[in-house]
Amino acid sequence: MDYIELHCKILSDNIQEISEILIAELNDIAYESYDETEDGVSAYILEKFFDLDKVNNLQVNEIPGVKIEYRYKVIKTQNWNAVWEKNFESILIDDQCLIRAPFHKDTPKTKYEIIIEPKMSFGTGHHETTFLMLKTMLEIDFEGKNVLDMGCGTGVLAILASFKNANKITAIDIDEWAYNNTVENISKNNCENIEVFQGDASLLKNQEFDIVIANINRNILLDDIKHYTSVLKSKGILLLSGIYDKDIPMIKDEASENNLEYISFIKKHNWVAVRFHKR
């Protein structure tokens, strides 16, 4: 399965601000990951979802004084590892958790060390949302808990839950590459208590979890909060990311409608991870 790399060159006096708006809008049309560059943003999307007309019709293009030049190329499946190995650096979170690839050497010793094979799926800790979810998870007690990881990507969040002595973890992603990459990564990290499924929230039936984590995007979260709540135990924890700070009010409103109590959020570059408890 091939990806499209869309490079967005921003012609503006405020590249950072326009980049944030652009990423938020691309996130709503199925783009999965982003690299901020000197002149703008490189964004990645499955080739089957790529639609240049949708990009050209983004509202960010209508901002006075702003011009964005778009160019794109196909990244073939067999070239993906080379792309990531060129740019992939290890990630250290709060001096407790290290995310590294198999080819990284001489990395610092930490309490939790997660090995991720960087392939077609995203979720290596580099993106703000994954980083924020990992950071929040480090503060939560997973001992003996049953955990659901929705939109598992590489499986990195599920693996940390396993390392933190969760009882059983269910990891779900709609993408075939994410499914396969998660299976490979849980094997690399010797996690025997993680089950992986390909699909969406329709798989959530007749189950019960102490903790649900979902790092997806705003629209899917808004649609699926009711499904997450239906399988979350009373007093259980729901962690959400894939959203900007400006999205918090609508997420809180939907959560409140589904018997969830807002607890807190943490933020990095306008991305947030939000924590709720089930009443």
Secondary structure, DSSP 4 states (H G I P E B T S, - for coil): --EEEEEEEEESS-HHHHHHHHHHHHHTTT--EEEEETTEEEEEEEGGG--HHHHHT-GGGGSTT-EEEEEEEEE-GGGHHHHHHHH---EEETTTEEEE-TT--SPPP-SEEEE---SSS--SS-SHHHHHHHHHHTTS--TT-EEEEES-TTSHHHHHHHHTT-SEEEEEES-HHHHHHHHHHHHHTT-TTEEEEES-GGG--S--EEEEEEES-HHHHHHHHHHHHHTEEEEEEEEEEEEEGGGHHHHHHHHHHTTEEEEEEEEETTEEEEEEEE-
